[in-house]
Amino acid sequence: MATQQYLFVLFILLVSAASTNGVRWGALLNSWPPIIDSDAPKIQNLAKFAVSEYNEESGSSLKYYKVLGGGSQPLSNKGRRYKLEIKTIHYTSDQTLYDTFEAVVSVVCEDDDEYKNNCSREVISFDNVQ
């Protein structure tokens, strides 16, 4: 009987440890390590692409202003997913409006080199954060 209680307690401890590690792994898998240089041409081009695609789909006339920050994640298919915080400008007849958007852009390259022109880009989401 004592052996069964010992095994039961051991089982509960193992399940608790596994679920705690699962939470940590889940957070790690969903994390977005920060982009070090948001002024890099590659990041600027992705942000401009996201704004352009949003304008095309929504009929808006937002102008790209700057990247405030962001992060990236590797994809399993020779690519990366970028989450960018983008500041935009919209001009009206009597005022200039600034908005901040969070864009998620997926970049997949044939040969794992994002600096060549053989990459496909797709805007996954483009949401106003204000």
N, CA, C and O atoms as CSV, one atom per row, in Angstrom:
chain,resi,resn,atom,element,x,y,z
A,1,MET,N,N,0.813,-1.189,0.000
A,1,MET,CA,C,0.000,0.000,0.000
A,1,MET,C,C,0.861,1.259,0.000
A,1,MET,O,O,0.558,2.218,-0.709
A,2,ALA,N,N,1.929,1.260,0.788
A,2,ALA,CA,C,2.832,2.409,0.839
A,2,ALA,C,C,3.492,2.626,-0.515
A,2,ALA,O,O,3.744,3.765,-0.908
A,3,THR,N,N,3.771,1.546,-1.225
A,3,THR,CA,C,4.384,1.654,-2.544
A,3,THR,C,C,3.429,2.343,-3.513
A,3,THR,O,O,3.862,3.167,-4.319
A,4,GLN,N,N,2.148,2.023,-3.449
A,4,GLN,CA,C,1.161,2.649,-4.324
A,4,GLN,C,C,1.043,4.147,-4.032
A,4,GLN,O,O,0.940,4.955,-4.954
A,5,GLN,N,N,1.057,4.508,-2.762
A,5,GLN,CA,C,0.991,5.921,-2.399
A,5,GLN,C,C,2.233,6.653,-2.891
A,5,GLN,O,O,2.143,7.772,-3.397
A,6,TYR,N,N,3.384,6.025,-2.740
A,6,TYR,CA,C,4.637,6.613,-3.204
A,6,TYR,C,C,4.584,6.825,-4.712
A,6,TYR,O,O,4.962,7.889,-5.202
A,7,LEU,N,N,4.119,5.821,-5.448
A,7,LEU,CA,C,4.025,5.934,-6.905
A,7,LEU,C,C,3.018,7.007,-7.314
A,7,LEU,O,O,3.237,7.733,-8.283
A,8,PHE,N,N,1.925,7.103,-6.581
A,8,PHE,CA,C,0.918,8.115,-6.880
A,8,PHE,C,C,1.489,9.522,-6.686
A,8,PHE,O,O,1.300,10.394,-7.535
A,9,VAL,N,N,2.183,9.739,-5.574
A,9,VAL,CA,C,2.808,11.039,-5.306
A,9,VAL,C,C,3.854,11.346,-6.373
A,9,VAL,O,O,3.934,12.475,-6.858
A,10,LEU,N,N,4.647,10.360,-6.734
A,10,LEU,CA,C,5.655,10.537,-7.780
A,10,LEU,C,C,4.989,10.896,-9.107
A,10,LEU,O,O,5.464,11.775,-9.827
A,11,PHE,N,N,3.904,10.223,-9.424
A,11,PHE,CA,C,3.160,10.502,-10.649
A,11,PHE,C,C,2.654,11.948,-10.663
A,11,PHE,O,O,2.789,12.648,-11.667
A,12,ILE,N,N,2.073,12.389,-9.544
A,12,ILE,CA,C,1.560,13.767,-9.447
A,12,ILE,C,C,2.693,14.773,-9.629
A,12,ILE,O,O,2.524,15.773,-10.327
A,13,LEU,N,N,3.826,14.525,-9.020
A,13,LEU,CA,C,4.974,15.427,-9.162
A,13,LEU,C,C,5.457,15.481,-10.602
A,13,LEU,O,O,5.775,16.559,-11.104
A,14,LEU,N,N,5.516,14.349,-11.267
A,14,LEU,CA,C,5.957,14.315,-12.664
A,14,LEU,C,C,4.981,15.054,-13.574
A,14,LEU,O,O,5.402,15.790,-14.467
A,15,VAL,N,N,3.698,14.866,-13.356
A,15,VAL,CA,C,2.692,15.567,-14.160
A,15,VAL,C,C,2.792,17.072,-13.930
A,15,VAL,O,O,2.693,17.854,-14.876
A,16,SER,N,N,2.986,17.478,-12.685
A,16,SER,CA,C,3.132,18.906,-12.378
A,16,SER,C,C,4.358,19.491,-13.057
A,16,SER,O,O,4.293,20.574,-13.638
A,17,ALA,N,N,5.464,18.785,-12.985
A,17,ALA,CA,C,6.698,19.259,-13.616
A,17,ALA,C,C,6.533,19.333,-15.123
A,17,ALA,O,O,6.983,20.292,-15.750
A,18,ALA,N,N,5.898,18.340,-15.707
A,18,ALA,CA,C,5.702,18.327,-17.160
A,18,ALA,C,C,4.803,19.469,-17.604
A,18,ALA,O,O,5.068,20.104,-18.625
A,19,SER,N,N,3.750,19.737,-16.854
A,19,SER,CA,C,2.851,20.818,-17.251
A,19,SER,C,C,3.521,22.173,-17.079
A,19,SER,O,O,3.288,23.074,-17.885
A,20,THR,N,N,4.339,22.338,-16.062
A,20,THR,CA,C,5.076,23.585,-15.879
A,20,THR,C,C,6.055,23.785,-17.018
A,20,THR,O,O,6.148,24.883,-17.567
A,21,ASN,N,N,6.784,22.749,-17.382
A,21,ASN,CA,C,7.696,22.856,-18.515
A,21,ASN,C,C,6.929,23.124,-19.794
A,21,ASN,O,O,7.406,23.862,-20.656
A,22,GLY,N,N,5.756,22.544,-19.931
A,22,GLY,CA,C,4.936,22.779,-21.111
A,22,GLY,C,C,4.548,24.238,-21.244
A,22,GLY,O,O,4.527,24.783,-22.347
A,23,VAL,N,N,4.242,24.869,-20.123
A,23,VAL,CA,C,3.908,26.288,-20.155
A,23,VAL,C,C,5.115,27.091,-20.602
A,23,VAL,O,O,4.993,27.991,-21.433
A,24,ARG,N,N,6.272,26.772,-20.059
A,24,ARG,CA,C,7.482,27.490,-20.462
A,24,ARG,C,C,7.772,27.272,-21.941
A,24,ARG,O,O,8.091,28.222,-22.655
A,25,TRP,N,N,7.664,26.036,-22.404
A,25,TRP,CA,C,7.926,25.763,-23.821
A,25,TRP,C,C,6.906,26.473,-24.699
A,25,TRP,O,O,7.255,26.991,-25.760
A,26,GLY,N,N,5.653,26.501,-24.268
A,26,GLY,CA,C,4.635,27.195,-25.044
A,26,GLY,C,C,4.944,28.676,-25.152
A,26,GLY,O,O,4.807,29.267,-26.223
A,27,ALA,N,N,5.357,29.274,-24.053
A,27,ALA,CA,C,5.720,30.693,-24.081
A,27,ALA,C,C,6.929,30.918,-24.971
A,27,ALA,O,O,6.996,31.905,-25.703
A,28,LEU,N,N,7.879,30.004,-24.907
A,28,LEU,CA,C,9.075,30.130,-25.731
A,28,LEU,C,C,8.735,30.006,-27.208
A,28,LEU,O,O,9.244,30.766,-28.032
A,29,LEU,N,N,7.878,29.052,-27.545
A,29,LEU,CA,C,7.517,28.853,-28.943
A,29,LEU,C,C,6.718,30.019,-29.498
A,29,LEU,O,O,6.779,30.286,-30.698
A,30,ASN,N,N,5.974,30.715,-28.659
A,30,ASN,CA,C,5.171,31.844,-29.105
A,30,ASN,C,C,5.856,33.186,-28.884
A,30,ASN,O,O,5.239,34.231,-29.089
A,31,SER,N,N,7.105,33.175,-28.474
A,31,SER,CA,C,7.801,34.432,-28.216
A,31,SER,C,C,8.308,35.035,-29.524
A,31,SER,O,O,8.470,34.342,-30.528
A,32,TRP,N,N,8.545,36.300,-29.485
A,32,TRP,CA,C,9.064,37.041,-30.631
A,32,TRP,C,C,10.367,37.711,-30.203
A,32,TRP,O,O,10.336,38.844,-29.724
A,33,PRO,N,N,11.510,37.044,-30.362
A,33,PRO,CA,C,12.777,37.696,-30.014
A,33,PRO,C,C,12.886,39.034,-30.747
A,33,PRO,O,O,12.562,39.118,-31.931
A,34,PRO,N,N,13.336,40.071,-30.059
A,34,PRO,CA,C,13.308,41.413,-30.646
A,34,PRO,C,C,14.238,41.562,-31.843
A,34,PRO,O,O,15.287,40.924,-31.938
A,35,ILE,N,N,13.812,42.424,-32.744
A,35,ILE,CA,C,14.651,42.817,-33.875
A,35,ILE,C,C,15.640,43.835,-33.339
A,35,ILE,O,O,15.245,44.832,-32.735
A,36,ILE,N,N,16.911,43.591,-33.554
A,36,ILE,CA,C,17.955,44.461,-33.010
A,36,ILE,C,C,17.984,45.814,-33.714
A,36,ILE,O,O,18.075,46.851,-33.058
A,37,ASP,N,N,17.907,45.810,-35.046
A,37,ASP,CA,C,18.027,47.049,-35.813
A,37,ASP,C,C,16.772,47.264,-36.648
A,37,ASP,O,O,16.675,46.769,-37.771
A,38,SER,N,N,15.817,47.996,-36.103
A,38,SER,CA,C,14.575,48.232,-36.848
A,38,SER,C,C,14.775,49.213,-37.998
A,38,SER,O,O,13.872,49.398,-38.813
A,39,ASP,N,N,15.950,49.845,-38.075
A,39,ASP,CA,C,16.262,50.738,-39.191
A,39,ASP,C,C,16.936,50.011,-40.351
A,39,ASP,O,O,17.241,50.629,-41.371
A,40,ALA,N,N,17.170,48.715,-40.211
A,40,ALA,CA,C,17.806,47.945,-41.285
A,40,ALA,C,C,16.927,47.997,-42.537
A,40,ALA,O,O,15.702,47.927,-42.437
A,41,PRO,N,N,17.544,48.118,-43.712
A,41,PRO,CA,C,16.767,48.205,-44.960
A,41,PRO,C,C,15.770,47.057,-45.135
A,41,PRO,O,O,14.660,47.275,-45.620
A,42,LYS,N,N,16.150,45.850,-44.751
A,42,LYS,CA,C,15.249,44.705,-44.893
A,42,LYS,C,C,13.978,44.908,-44.070
A,42,LYS,O,O,12.881,44.616,-44.546
A,43,ILE,N,N,14.115,45.403,-42.850
A,43,ILE,CA,C,12.964,45.626,-41.970
A,43,ILE,C,C,12.119,46.783,-42.493
A,43,ILE,O,O,10.890,46.709,-42.492
A,44,GLN,N,N,12.775,47.849,-42.939
A,44,GLN,CA,C,12.056,48.988,-43.507
A,44,GLN,C,C,11.237,48.559,-44.727
A,44,GLN,O,O,10.083,48.959,-44.879
A,45,ASN,N,N,11.842,47.744,-45.592
A,45,ASN,CA,C,11.141,47.275,-46.789
A,45,ASN,C,C,9.941,46.401,-46.443
A,45,ASN,O,O,8.895,46.496,-47.085
A,46,LEU,N,N,10.090,45.545,-45.425
A,46,LEU,CA,C,8.959,44.715,-45.001
A,46,LEU,C,C,7.816,45.579,-44.476
A,46,LEU,O,O,6.650,45.305,-44.759
A,47,ALA,N,N,8.144,46.613,-43.717
A,47,ALA,CA,C,7.116,47.505,-43.176
A,47,ALA,C,C,6.414,48.266,-44.301
A,47,ALA,O,O,5.190,48.390,-44.299
A,48,LYS,N,N,7.180,48.769,-45.252
A,48,LYS,CA,C,6.587,49.475,-46.394
A,48,LYS,C,C,5.700,48.537,-47.203
A,48,LYS,O,O,4.628,48.927,-47.667
A,49,PHE,N,N,6.153,47.299,-47.366
A,49,PHE,CA,C,5.360,46.292,-48.068
A,49,PHE,C,C,4.037,46.059,-47.341
A,49,PHE,O,O,2.986,45.989,-47.978
A,50,ALA,N,N,4.080,45.938,-46.020
A,50,ALA,CA,C,2.866,45.694,-45.235
A,50,ALA,C,C,1.872,46.849,-45.382
A,50,ALA,O,O,0.674,46.620,-45.550
A,51,VAL,N,N,2.365,48.082,-45.319
A,51,VAL,CA,C,1.489,49.251,-45.469
A,51,VAL,C,C,0.891,49.275,-46.871
A,51,VAL,O,O,-0.303,49.527,-47.033
A,52,SER,N,N,1.709,49.015,-47.877
A,52,SER,CA,C,1.243,49.002,-49.262
A,52,SER,C,C,0.160,47.943,-49.484
A,52,SER,O,O,-0.855,48.211,-50.127
A,53,GLU,N,N,0.382,46.748,-48.952
A,53,GLU,CA,C,-0.607,45.673,-49.084
A,53,GLU,C,C,-1.910,46.037,-48.366
A,53,GLU,O,O,-3.001,45.777,-48.873
A,54,TYR,N,N,-1.785,46.636,-47.191
A,54,TYR,CA,C,-2.976,47.059,-46.450
A,54,TYR,C,C,-3.762,48.091,-47.257
A,54,TYR,O,O,-4.985,48.000,-47.364
A,55,ASN,N,N,-3.058,49.071,-47.823
A,55,ASN,CA,C,-3.722,50.090,-48.628
A,55,ASN,C,C,-4.436,49.471,-49.822
A,55,ASN,O,O,-5.564,49.846,-50.143
A,56,GLU,N,N,-3.783,48.532,-50.468
A,56,GLU,CA,C,-4.359,47.890,-51.649
A,56,GLU,C,C,-5.636,47.117,-51.295
A,56,GLU,O,O,-6.622,47.165,-52.031
A,57,GLU,N,N,-5.610,46.414,-50.173
A,57,GLU,CA,C,-6.761,45.606,-49.776
A,57,GLU,C,C,-7.903,46.434,-49.187
A,57,GLU,O,O,-9.073,46.101,-49.375
A,58,SER,N,N,-7.568,47.503,-48.481
A,58,SER,CA,C,-8.597,48.262,-47.763
A,58,SER,C,C,-9.035,49.534,-48.477
A,58,SER,O,O,-10.048,50.130,-48.113
A,59,GLY,N,N,-8.288,49.952,-49.483
A,59,GLY,CA,C,-8.600,51.205,-50.147
A,59,GLY,C,C,-8.139,52.420,-49.358
A,59,GLY,O,O,-8.540,53.543,-49.664
A,60,SER,N,N,-7.310,52.214,-48.357
A,60,SER,CA,C,-6.784,53.311,-47.536
A,60,SER,C,C,-5.646,54.018,-48.251
A,60,SER,O,O,-5.162,53.565,-49.288
A,61,SER,N,N,-5.233,55.130,-47.679
A,61,SER,CA,C,-4.103,55.870,-48.247
A,61,SER,C,C,-3.083,56.187,-47.157
A,61,SER,O,O,-2.590,57.311,-47.063
A,62,LEU,N,N,-2.773,55.182,-46.332
A,62,LEU,CA,C,-1.765,55.372,-45.291
A,62,LEU,C,C,-0.398,55.543,-45.926
A,62,LEU,O,O,-0.111,54.962,-46.973
A,63,LYS,N,N,0.437,56.337,-45.292
A,63,LYS,CA,C,1.833,56.499,-45.706
A,63,LYS,C,C,2.717,55.918,-44.608
A,63,LYS,O,O,2.494,56.153,-43.420
A,64,TYR,N,N,3.707,55.169,-45.020
A,64,TYR,CA,C,4.665,54.613,-44.062
A,64,TYR,C,C,5.439,55.754,-43.412
A,64,TYR,O,O,5.863,56.686,-44.095
A,65,TYR,N,N,5.627,55.684,-42.087
A,65,TYR,CA,C,6.424,56.683,-41.383
A,65,TYR,C,C,7.686,56.058,-40.802
A,65,TYR,O,O,8.792,56.470,-41.151
A,66,LYS,N,N,7.538,55.055,-39.909
A,66,LYS,CA,C,8.719,54.382,-39.376
A,66,LYS,C,C,8.336,53.109,-38.631
A,66,LYS,O,O,7.175,52.895,-38.282
A,67,VAL,N,N,9.338,52.272,-38.397
A,67,VAL,CA,C,9.168,51.067,-37.589
A,67,VAL,C,C,9.533,51.421,-36.154
A,67,VAL,O,O,10.629,51.915,-35.890
A,68,LEU,N,N,8.625,51.169,-35.238
A,68,LEU,CA,C,8.872,51.460,-33.825
A,68,LEU,C,C,9.584,50.310,-33.121
A,68,LEU,O,O,10.265,50.521,-32.117
A,69,GLY,N,N,9.433,49.115,-33.636
A,69,GLY,CA,C,10.052,47.934,-33.034
A,69,GLY,C,C,9.437,46.687,-33.610
A,69,GLY,O,O,8.605,46.745,-34.515
A,70,GLY,N,N,9.854,45.555,-33.076
A,70,GLY,CA,C,9.276,44.307,-33.550
A,70,GLY,C,C,10.085,43.108,-33.126
A,70,GLY,O,O,11.035,43.212,-32.349
A,71,GLY,N,N,9.690,41.968,-33.652
A,71,GLY,CA,C,10.366,40.715,-33.358
A,71,GLY,C,C,10.236,39.777,-34.538
A,71,GLY,O,O,9.544,40.074,-35.512
A,72,SER,N,N,10.911,38.641,-34.441
A,72,SER,CA,C,10.828,37.667,-35.529
A,72,SER,C,C,10.883,36.255,-34.971
A,72,SER,O,O,11.385,36.013,-33.873
A,73,GLN,N,N,10.351,35.332,-35.759
A,73,GLN,CA,C,10.362,33.910,-35.417
A,73,GLN,C,C,10.782,33.128,-36.650
A,73,GLN,O,O,10.393,33.482,-37.763
A,74,PRO,N,N,11.567,32.073,-36.475
A,74,PRO,CA,C,11.878,31.217,-37.623
A,74,PRO,C,C,10.658,30.373,-37.990
A,74,PRO,O,O,9.876,29.978,-37.126
A,75,LEU,N,N,10.513,30.109,-39.270
A,75,LEU,CA,C,9.484,29.198,-39.754
A,75,LEU,C,C,10.145,27.887,-40.149
A,75,LEU,O,O,11.348,27.847,-40.407
A,76,SER,N,N,9.382,26.842,-40.195
A,76,SER,CA,C,9.953,25.529,-40.516
A,76,SER,C,C,10.262,25.385,-42.001
A,76,SER,O,O,10.952,24.442,-42.389
A,77,ASN,N,N,9.776,26.280,-42.831
A,77,ASN,CA,C,9.945,26.142,-44.278
A,77,ASN,C,C,10.875,27.206,-44.873
A,77,ASN,O,O,10.499,27.902,-45.816
A,78,LYS,N,N,12.064,27.328,-44.333
A,78,LYS,CA,C,13.075,28.272,-44.836
A,78,LYS,C,C,12.582,29.713,-44.851
A,78,LYS,O,O,12.738,30.422,-45.845
A,79,GLY,N,N,12.006,30.126,-43.776
A,79,GLY,CA,C,11.521,31.486,-43.730
A,79,GLY,C,C,11.460,32.024,-42.318
A,79,GLY,O,O,11.867,31.371,-41.358
A,80,ARG,N,N,10.935,33.242,-42.219
A,80,ARG,CA,C,10.763,33.897,-40.924
A,80,ARG,C,C,9.420,34.606,-40.935
A,80,ARG,O,O,8.882,34.967,-41.981
A,81,ARG,N,N,8.906,34.789,-39.741
A,81,ARG,CA,C,7.705,35.580,-39.543
A,81,ARG,C,C,8.133,36.789,-38.719
A,81,ARG,O,O,8.801,36.656,-37.693
A,82,TYR,N,N,7.739,37.960,-39.184
A,82,TYR,CA,C,8.095,39.205,-38.508
A,82,TYR,C,C,6.840,39.855,-37.943
A,82,TYR,O,O,5.808,39.927,-38.611
A,83,LYS,N,N,6.941,40.325,-36.709
A,83,LYS,CA,C,5.887,41.137,-36.106
A,83,LYS,C,C,6.476,42.535,-35.967
A,83,LYS,O,O,7.450,42.739,-35.242
A,84,LEU,N,N,5.884,43.489,-36.663
A,84,LEU,CA,C,6.420,44.849,-36.700
A,84,LEU,C,C,5.392,45.841,-36.168
A,84,LEU,O,O,4.208,45.764,-36.496
A,85,GLU,N,N,5.857,46.760,-35.352
A,85,GLU,CA,C,5.024,47.875,-34.907
A,85,GLU,C,C,5.369,49.055,-35.812
A,85,GLU,O,O,6.480,49.583,-35.777
A,86,ILE,N,N,4.393,49.452,-36.619
A,86,ILE,CA,C,4.625,50.429,-37.685
A,86,ILE,C,C,3.818,51.692,-37.418
A,86,ILE,O,O,2.620,51.631,-37.142
A,87,LYS,N,N,4.490,52.835,-37.505
A,87,LYS,CA,C,3.799,54.125,-37.385
A,87,LYS,C,C,3.502,54.616,-38.800
A,87,LYS,O,O,4.374,54.603,-39.669
A,88,THR,N,N,2.266,55.048,-39.018
A,88,THR,CA,C,1.854,55.532,-40.332
A,88,THR,C,C,1.317,56.953,-40.223
A,88,THR,O,O,0.997,57.441,-39.140
A,89,ILE,N,N,1.229,57.600,-41.385
A,89,ILE,CA,C,0.667,58.949,-41.482
A,89,ILE,C,C,-0.522,58.888,-42.436
A,89,ILE,O,O,-0.491,58.191,-43.450
A,90,HIS,N,N,-1.549,59.620,-42.095
A,90,HIS,CA,C,-2.701,59.768,-42.987
A,90,HIS,C,C,-3.040,61.252,-43.028
A,90,HIS,O,O,-3.316,61.864,-41.996
A,91,TYR,N,N,-3.017,61.825,-44.227
A,91,TYR,CA,C,-3.308,63.247,-44.380
A,91,TYR,C,C,-4.784,63.441,-44.718
A,91,TYR,O,O,-5.333,62.763,-45.587
A,92,THR,N,N,-5.407,64.369,-44.020
A,92,THR,CA,C,-6.759,64.791,-44.382
A,92,THR,C,C,-6.663,66.228,-44.872
A,92,THR,O,O,-5.573,66.797,-44.929
A,93,SER,N,N,-7.785,66.807,-45.221
A,93,SER,CA,C,-7.751,68.174,-45.755
A,93,SER,C,C,-7.258,69.192,-44.739
A,93,SER,O,O,-6.711,70.229,-45.115
A,94,ASP,N,N,-7.447,68.908,-43.457
A,94,ASP,CA,C,-7.062,69.904,-42.460
A,94,ASP,C,C,-6.137,69.402,-41.357
A,94,ASP,O,O,-5.795,70.164,-40.452
A,95,GLN,N,N,-5.726,68.136,-41.412
A,95,GLN,CA,C,-4.839,67.650,-40.352
A,95,GLN,C,C,-4.014,66.445,-40.812
A,95,GLN,O,O,-4.307,65.788,-41.811
A,96,THR,N,N,-2.983,66.201,-40.035
A,96,THR,CA,C,-2.132,65.030,-40.240
A,96,THR,C,C,-2.369,64.077,-39.083
A,96,THR,O,O,-2.225,64.454,-37.920
A,97,LEU,N,N,-2.733,62.843,-39.401
A,97,LEU,CA,C,-3.033,61.847,-38.373
A,97,LEU,C,C,-1.962,60.769,-38.356
A,97,LEU,O,O,-1.536,60.283,-39.404
A,98,TYR,N,N,-1.533,60.402,-37.165
A,98,TYR,CA,C,-0.571,59.319,-36.992
A,98,TYR,C,C,-1.291,58.131,-36.365
A,98,TYR,O,O,-2.061,58.290,-35.418
A,99,ASP,N,N,-1.040,56.961,-36.891
A,99,ASP,CA,C,-1.592,55.728,-36.334
A,99,ASP,C,C,-0.478,54.709,-36.185
A,99,ASP,O,O,0.521,54.751,-36.903
A,100,THR,N,N,-0.662,53.792,-35.243
A,100,THR,CA,C,0.296,52.707,-35.045
A,100,THR,C,C,-0.403,51.387,-35.336
A,100,THR,O,O,-1.508,51.130,-34.857
A,101,PHE,N,N,0.261,50.562,-36.125
A,101,PHE,CA,C,-0.275,49.264,-36.512
A,101,PHE,C,C,0.706,48.171,-36.133
A,101,PHE,O,O,1.916,48.390,-36.072
A,102,GLU,N,N,0.161,46.989,-35.880
A,102,GLU,CA,C,0.989,45.802,-35.687
A,102,GLU,C,C,0.773,44.911,-36.906
A,102,GLU,O,O,-0.334,44.439,-37.165
A,103,ALA,N,N,1.852,44.696,-37.645
A,103,ALA,CA,C,1.790,43.856,-38.839
A,103,ALA,C,C,2.571,42.577,-38.599
A,103,ALA,O,O,3.647,42.596,-38.002
A,104,VAL,N,N,2.023,41.473,-39.069
A,104,VAL,CA,C,2.745,40.207,-39.074
A,104,VAL,C,C,2.954,39.842,-40.534
A,104,VAL,O,O,2.000,39.696,-41.297
A,105,VAL,N,N,4.227,39.695,-40.911
A,105,VAL,CA,C,4.596,39.411,-42.295
A,105,VAL,C,C,5.414,38.130,-42.333
A,105,VAL,O,O,6.365,37.958,-41.571
A,106,SER,N,N,5.028,37.240,-43.228
A,106,SER,CA,C,5.746,35.981,-43.411
A,106,SER,C,C,6.645,36.101,-44.637
A,106,SER,O,O,6.208,36.556,-45.694
A,107,VAL,N,N,7.906,35.691,-44.488
A,107,VAL,CA,C,8.864,35.721,-45.596
A,107,VAL,C,C,9.422,34.311,-45.761
A,107,VAL,O,O,10.011,33.754,-44.834
A,108,VAL,N,N,9.230,33.739,-46.950
A,108,VAL,CA,C,9.739,32.400,-47.246
A,108,VAL,C,C,10.642,32.502,-48.462
A,108,VAL,O,O,10.252,33.056,-49.490
A,109,CYS,N,N,11.865,31.958,-48.341
A,109,CYS,CA,C,12.863,32.043,-49.402
A,109,CYS,C,C,13.220,30.647,-49.910
A,109,CYS,O,O,13.254,29.682,-49.147
A,110,GLU,N,N,13.484,30.561,-51.204
A,110,GLU,CA,C,13.828,29.272,-51.804
A,110,GLU,C,C,15.130,28.710,-51.261
A,110,GLU,O,O,15.231,27.510,-51.006
A,111,ASP,N,N,16.118,29.561,-51.083
A,111,ASP,CA,C,17.430,29.060,-50.661
A,111,ASP,C,C,17.851,29.582,-49.288
A,111,ASP,O,O,19.043,29.638,-48.985
A,112,ASP,N,N,16.883,29.963,-48.461
A,112,ASP,CA,C,17.155,30.387,-47.084
A,112,ASP,C,C,17.996,31.657,-47.005
A,112,ASP,O,O,18.710,31.864,-46.023
A,113,ASP,N,N,17.920,32.514,-48.031
A,113,ASP,CA,C,18.675,33.763,-48.034
A,113,ASP,C,C,17.710,34.917,-48.272
A,113,ASP,O,O,17.289,35.155,-49.404
A,114,GLU,N,N,17.361,35.629,-47.212
A,114,GLU,CA,C,16.388,36.714,-47.310
A,114,GLU,C,C,16.918,37.925,-48.068
A,114,GLU,O,O,16.150,38.828,-48.397
A,115,TYR,N,N,18.192,37.956,-48.343
A,115,TYR,CA,C,18.761,39.118,-49.019
A,115,TYR,C,C,18.709,38.986,-50.533
A,115,TYR,O,O,19.069,39.927,-51.241
A,116,LYS,N,N,18.271,37.846,-51.044
A,116,LYS,CA,C,18.102,37.670,-52.483
A,116,LYS,C,C,16.640,37.932,-52.835
A,116,LYS,O,O,15.788,38.064,-51.957
A,117,ASN,N,N,16.374,38.003,-54.123
A,117,ASN,CA,C,15.027,38.359,-54.571
A,117,ASN,C,C,14.122,37.162,-54.821
A,117,ASN,O,O,13.091,37.305,-55.478
A,118,ASN,N,N,14.476,35.996,-54.320
A,118,ASN,CA,C,13.655,34.813,-54.565
A,118,ASN,C,C,12.805,34.459,-53.348
A,118,ASN,O,O,12.624,33.285,-53.028
A,119,CYS,N,N,12.295,35.465,-52.687
A,119,CYS,CA,C,11.495,35.255,-51.477
A,119,CYS,C,C,10.049,35.670,-51.732
A,119,CYS,O,O,9.782,36.619,-52.470
A,120,SER,N,N,9.132,34.952,-51.118
A,120,SER,CA,C,7.730,35.360,-51.172
A,120,SER,C,C,7.369,36.002,-49.834
A,120,SER,O,O,7.788,35.539,-48.773
A,121,ARG,N,N,6.591,37.063,-49.905
A,121,ARG,CA,C,6.165,37.778,-48.703
A,121,ARG,C,C,4.640,37.776,-48.642
A,121,ARG,O,O,3.957,37.875,-49.661
A,122,GLU,N,N,4.134,37.660,-47.432
A,122,GLU,CA,C,2.687,37.677,-47.248
A,122,GLU,C,C,2.364,38.384,-45.937
A,122,GLU,O,O,2.942,38.080,-44.893
A,123,VAL,N,N,1.441,39.320,-46.006
A,123,VAL,CA,C,0.980,39.997,-44.798
A,123,VAL,C,C,-0.087,39.109,-44.160
A,123,VAL,O,O,-1.151,38.882,-44.737
A,124,ILE,N,N,0.212,38.618,-42.972
A,124,ILE,CA,C,-0.705,37.743,-42.245
A,124,ILE,C,C,-1.769,38.568,-41.521
A,124,ILE,O,O,-2.946,38.210,-41.514
A,125,SER,N,N,-1.345,39.666,-40.919
A,125,SER,CA,C,-2.295,40.553,-40.236
A,125,SER,C,C,-1.747,41.973,-40.235
A,125,SER,O,O,-0.539,42.190,-40.333
A,126,PHE,N,N,-2.658,42.932,-40.124
A,126,PHE,CA,C,-2.299,44.347,-40.070
A,126,PHE,C,C,-3.375,45.022,-39.232
A,126,PHE,O,O,-4.443,45.363,-39.741
A,127,ASP,N,N,-3.096,45.213,-37.952
A,127,ASP,CA,C,-4.116,45.673,-37.009
A,127,ASP,C,C,-3.716,46.977,-36.336
A,127,ASP,O,O,-2.565,47.161,-35.940
A,128,ASN,N,N,-4.681,47.875,-36.211
A,128,ASN,CA,C,-4.465,49.133,-35.508
A,128,ASN,C,C,-4.337,48.841,-34.018
A,128,ASN,O,O,-5.156,48.114,-33.456
A,129,VAL,N,N,-3.322,49.398,-33.380
A,129,VAL,CA,C,-3.096,49.133,-31.955
A,129,VAL,C,C,-3.472,50.312,-31.067
A,129,VAL,O,O,-3.234,50.263,-29.860
A,130,GLN,N,N,-4.036,51.346,-31.615
A,130,GLN,CA,C,-4.447,52.492,-30.800
A,130,GLN,C,C,-5.919,52.470,-30.543
A,130,GLN,O,O,-6.441,53.360,-29.872
